[in-house]
Structures are given as C-alpha cells and as structure tokens.
Amino acid sequence: MTSETKPAQPRKPAQPRRVLLLGGTADARKVVGLLDQAGVMSQLALTYSVAGLVRRPKLDCEILSGGFTPHGGLAQYCRDQGIELILDVTHPYALQMSSKAAEVAEQLAIPLARFHRPAWQQQAGDRWCCFDDWAPLWQRVADYQSVLLTVGQVELSTLEQLQRQNPVQRLILRTAAAPKFELPEGVEWIKAIGPFALEDELALLRQYRIDLLVSKNSGGDSTQAKLDAARELGIEVLMLQRPALPTLANQFDTPQACADWICRRLALSQPPAEQESL
C-alpha cells in the first residue's frame, strides 16, 4: 500500500478586526486616513460613528450616522458587532459620549483609547475670561453690544435670555448646522465650517463690529484663527473651560499616536514601506 500525501489545505484568510471609532471631528477623519496610508484597512472592519448633524464624511470604511439608540445603545451595539477595540476621537466637550464609551468599555472589557486634543493656551495680549459653566458666562454677555457666538448650537431659551438681559444687543450665531428653530429678532445666523483663515476672521469681526467673542476651548488649528483675530483687535473673549472626562490609561494627543495604538494593539501587519513610517 502506498501512502499518498494529502494536498495542503489553503489557509483561511484572517477575519478583519472589528474597531469602533467614535468620530465627528477632523482629527477622527485624520486617524482613518493614517490607517489607510499605513496599508492596514484590509485587516480592519472599521466602523466610524458620527452624530450626523452636519455632513456624512466620505471615508473608506463603514459609516454609522445618528448614534446608537436605534441599535439598542452602545453596549448592545458592541456586543452585536463583536467590537474588539474602541477609539474615542469625539469633540472635547462630548462629555456624554466619552463617559458612555468609558462605561461600556469597562463593562465589556474592550480596550479603549481617547484622543485628547491639546487645549488652547492664553497668550500675551489675549483678553480672556474663563468660566467653568454656562450660567455666569451668559450673565457676563449682557455687558456687550455685538457678540459673536462660536460655541456650537445654542438653546432658544438661552438666546431669549440674552435678549432680555440686553434688548439692543446684536447676537451673531456661527455654526456648521442650521438652528432647529426660528431665531428671535436681533439674532443672525452665519453658516460656516472650518478651517478658518486669519484674514477672514479679522474681516468678520470688523464687519459686525464685534466687541465680544464667546468660545469653547476646543483646541486645534481649525478654529484658532478667531482667537488670533480677537487678540489682534483687542476683543474680549469669554471662554468655557473643558469638562472633566473619565480618566483613561490610553490617551493620545496626536492622530498618528492613535493610529499607531490600533496597529500595535491588534498586531496588524503593515507593508514594508509603511512599517518605516509608523
């Protein structure tokens, strides 16, 4: 009897690793771009979650728009999808989402990292007044005549409060998405999506004779020009400080570090050319 050597069975391709990226920011889109440049996207089943308030990003991955409530909540979504890794690259003021991500990651023992965008630092010539919550900040707004609000969506009740405090005040509300209600008389809406150039910000502040800028300390280069313009024109800034987010063991301050963490944590194999760049 002759023995026959059985042909080698073809190796099954490795299953893509399931990663959830909580996005909605330019930094989150940069992380996806860096993973694509590193040549590892074929090894990932990457889901990019975005609230969907402004626009749906064009990325080479699955886009989940509208939050997790239709999927039974974040924890249920992670269970159903077999999520192995979560990266939080939401806005620095997305306290609810970041807190929920930390809670779910601990509950389901899923590794979690957060991108921590460095905050803006006050410079010589800045006229900042910083606040930890909204109530005293809004009260201070009453002292000015032409106010530029660059804090995202503002509640109708807040705008009405500001008008009661100073009926002759002009309020300029600049957001990426239109308000969901009819604005009171005396409030003007400007649609704008960064990045913003210094020359344009200077022109805007001069056009409306702005004497007060209201901002969150979002950090980053995309919207910093408004602060540079305010400094140059001697305009006061009311700055809302960041909320305290849950402490994480993995926290990074660059998109590249976030992409590196995903590759390292999942032991992704990169093509030789990309291995050198990462």
N, C-alpha and C positions, 0 to 999 in steps of 0.2 A: 504494500500500500504506500502510495506516495502522498506526502503531505503537501498541501497547497498553501501558499502564503496568501492570506486574505488581504485584499487591497486596503490601503489605509483609508479610513473614513475621513471625509472632509471636515475640517474644524468648523464648528458653528461660529458665526460672527458674534462678537461680544455685543450684548444688549446695550443700547445707549443709556447713559447715566442720567437720571431724572433730576433736574435742577430747577428750582423756582427762584426767579429774580423779581423782587418787588421793586418796580421801577417808577416811571413817570417823570424822570429827570434827565437832563443832558448827560449827567455822569453815568446813569444806568445804561444809556444807549452807547456810551463810550466803552463800557465793560463788554457789551455784546460785540462791538466792533473789534476789540482787542482779542477776544476769544476766537473770532473769525480769522483775524490776522495770524493767530498762533496755529491755525490749522487743526483745531480740536472740535469744531462744531459737529462733525460727523459722529463723534463719540458721545454727544450730548443729546438728550431730549429736553431742551431748554424752553421753559415757559416764562414769558415776560408779562408780568401783570401791571396793568395801568388802569387808573380810575376812569379814563376816557372822557374827561371834562373838556379837553382842548382838541386833541387830534390823535389819531391812531398812528403810532410810529411804523415806519417801513423797515423791518428788521428780518433777518434770515432765521426766524425761529417762530414758535407758536406765540400768538398774542392773546392774552386773556384780558378783555376790557369789561369794566363795570363792577369789579370787586368779586368777593367770594360768597356773598349771601345767596345768589342763585344756585350755588354748589353745596349748600349746607354749612357754609362757614369755612374758615381757613383750615381748621384741623381736619374736617371731613374731606376737604379737597386734597390735602396732603396724603391722607390715608388712601383715598380712592386712586390717586395718581402714582402712589409709591414714591413720593418725593424723597430724595436722599440728601439734599443739600438746599439750604435757603440762604440767599444773599439779599440783604435789605439795602437798597440804594434809593429809598424814598427821600422826600424833602426833609430837611432838618426839623421842620415843625409838624411832621406827620406823626404826632405822639401816639395816636390811637393805633395806627397800623404797626408802628415799630414795637409798641408794647404788646400787641396781639401776636406779632411774629415771635417775640421772645418767649411769651407764654406757651405758644404751640410748640416751638422748637424744644423747650424743656419737657413738655408733656409727652411728646412723641419721640424724644431722644434723637432729634435731627440736628446735625451740625448747622450752626447759624453764624454768619458774619455780617457786619454792618459797615457801610461806607460812611465815614464821618467827615463831611466837607468842612475844612477849616473855616472858622468864623472870621468875619472882617474885624480888623483891629483899628481902633481910633488913632488917627494921625494928627500931627501938628496942623493947626488950622481948622480942624473939624469942630463943629458946634453941635455935638451930640448930647441928648438927654436920654438916658436908658431906663427902661421900665421892665418889670417882671410880669406884669399882667396888663390887660387892656383898660380896665376901668380908669385908673389915674391918667393913663396916656390920652384917652379920649377927652377927659376933662381939660387937659392942657391944650388941646387943639383949639378950644374956644378963643384963645388969645390971638389968633392969626386971621388974615383976611383971604389969602389964596393958598389952598392946601392941595398938595399932590399926594394921593394915597396910592402906595405901591406895596400893598400887603396881601394881594390876592382878593378873593371875594369878601365883601363886607355886607353884613346883615342890613336889611331895610330898616330895622329898628335902630341900628347904630347911626345910619345916615340921618334919620329923623331926629335922633338925639342931638347930633352935631348941629343940625339946623336950628333946633330950639335954643341951643347954647349961644349961637351967633347967627341970627337970621339973615345978615347981609354977607355972610361968608360964602366964598366960592369954593366948591369941592371938585377936584379933578380925580376921577377914579380910573386908574390904568390897570387893566387885567388882560389876560390872554383869552379868556372866555367871557361872553356877554353875561351881564347880570340876569337872573331869572325872574326879575320883577321890573316894573316900570319905575324909573328913577324919579325921585322927588325933584321939583323945580329947583334950580340952583346947583344941581349935581350933573356934571358932564362926564360921560364915559369915553375913554380912549382905548381902542383895541391895540395891543402891542405884544409881540413875542420877542424875547431877546435872542441873541446878544444885542446890546445897545452900545452905540459909539458915543464917545465923549462929546463930539461936536453936536450930535443930535440931542443929547440930554441938555446941553447948555442952551440950545435953541428953544427947547420945550420950556425950560424953566423961565427963560426970558419972555417967551410968547405969552405965557399965562401970569407973568409977574408973581411967580411962586415965592412965598415967604416962609413956607414950612413944608418939609418932606417927611412923610411917615413911612417907615420901612420896618421889615423884619431883618434880623441879622442872618440872612440866608447864606452868606459867604459865596465864594466862587467868582469867576471873572465875567460871567454872562451879564450880570446886572450891576456890577461895581461902578460903572461909569456914572450912575446917578449920584453916588456919594462923592466922586471926584468933582462932578459939576457943582454940587452943593458947596463943597469946600472952596472951590474957585470963586463962587459968587457970594460966599459968606452967609449961606442959607442954613437955618437951624434944621436939625434932624431929630425926630422922636423915634427912637429905636427900641423895638420889642426884643428882649433877650430870648434866647432859645429855651425851650422846655427841657427838663431833665429826663433823659431817656434811660431805659434799663441798662445796667452795666453788662457788657459782653466781654468774653475772653478774646474774641476775634473782632478787632476793629481796625479799619484801614483808612488812610487819608488820601489815597490816590486810586483811580480806576485800575491802573496797572497792578497795584498790590491786590486788588480784589480778584482780577483775572488770574493772577499767579496763585492765589489761595485755592481757587476752584481747581486749577490744573494739578496742584500739589496734593490737595485733599483727596481727589478722585484718581490720582496716579494716571493722569491722561498722558498718552504718548504723543509727542509733538514731532513733526517732520524735522529733520536735522537743521534746516535753515532757521526755523522758528525757535528751536531749542536754545540757540545762542542769544536771541533777542529777549527771551524770558529767563 
